[in-house]
Amino acid sequence: MSCMPELTLGLVTNAMDNEALLEAVRGRLLAGIRPKRLVVFGTRARGDARPDSDLDLMVVADLGGSLAERSRAVRAHLLDLP
């Protein structure tokens, strides 16, 4: 199993509240790469995120390739979030 380090994703949006954003990310990653575990940390996990806060996410998944390739594989599923 490859353990991908945490990704600070640039998922800043005014169109989605915290719960909607987390559910959208979860659904896309579960359908796309079927991670073993998703861990949200930082301001969104604590519940004190501002509208301009990013989403800090650790993804653990069986993905091959380099760190850059694994990162691209994860991010590819999240590019068109509003």
C-alpha positions in Angstrom: 0.0 0.0 0.0 1.3 3.4 -0.9 0.7 6.1 1.7 0.2 9.4 0.1 1.2 12.3 2.3 -1.4 14.9 3.1 -2.4 17.1 0.2 -3.4 20.7 0.7 -6.0 20.9 -2.0 -6.9 24.3 -3.5 -10.6 23.7 -3.0 -11.7 27.2 -2.0 -15.2 27.8 -2.9 -18.1 30.1 -1.8 -20.6 27.9 -3.6 -20.4 25.0 -1.2 -20.6 24.9 2.6 -18.2 22.8 4.6 -20.4 19.7 4.7 -21.2 19.8 1.0 -17.6 20.2 0.1 -16.5 17.3 2.2 -19.3 15.1 0.9 -18.4 16.0 -2.7 -14.7 15.3 -2.2 -15.5 12.0 -0.4 -17.9 10.8 -3.1 -15.5 11.6 -6.0 -12.5 10.0 -4.3 -14.5 6.9 -3.3 -15.8 6.4 -6.8 -12.5 7.3 -8.5 -9.6 5.8 -6.6 -11.3 3.9 -3.8 -9.0 5.1 -1.0 -8.4 3.0 2.1 -8.7 6.1 4.3 -9.5 9.8 4.0 -8.5 12.1 6.8 -9.5 15.7 7.0 -7.4 18.0 9.2 -6.9 21.7 9.8 -9.5 24.4 10.0 -12.3 22.4 8.2 -11.8 19.4 10.5 -11.9 21.7 13.6 -15.0 23.5 12.3 -13.4 27.0 12.3 -12.8 27.4 8.6 -13.3 30.7 6.9 -14.8 31.0 3.4 -11.3 31.3 2.0 -9.9 28.3 3.9 -8.5 25.4 1.9 -9.2 21.7 2.5 -6.4 19.8 4.2 -6.7 16.1 3.3 -4.6 13.0 3.8 -5.4 10.2 1.3 -4.2 6.6 1.9 -4.7 4.4 -1.2 -3.2 1.6 -3.2 -1.8 3.7 -6.0 1.3 3.1 -8.0 3.8 5.6 -9.3 5.8 8.5 -7.9 4.4 10.9 -5.4 3.7 13.4 -8.2 1.8 10.7 -10.2 -0.2 9.7 -7.2 -1.0 13.4 -6.4 -2.2 14.0 -10.0 -4.4 10.9 -9.8 -6.1 12.2 -6.7 -6.4 15.8 -7.9 -7.8 14.7 -11.3 -11.0 13.7 -9.5 -11.4 17.1 -7.9 -10.6 19.6 -10.6 -14.1 20.7 -11.5 -15.5 21.2 -8.0 -17.4 24.5 -7.9 
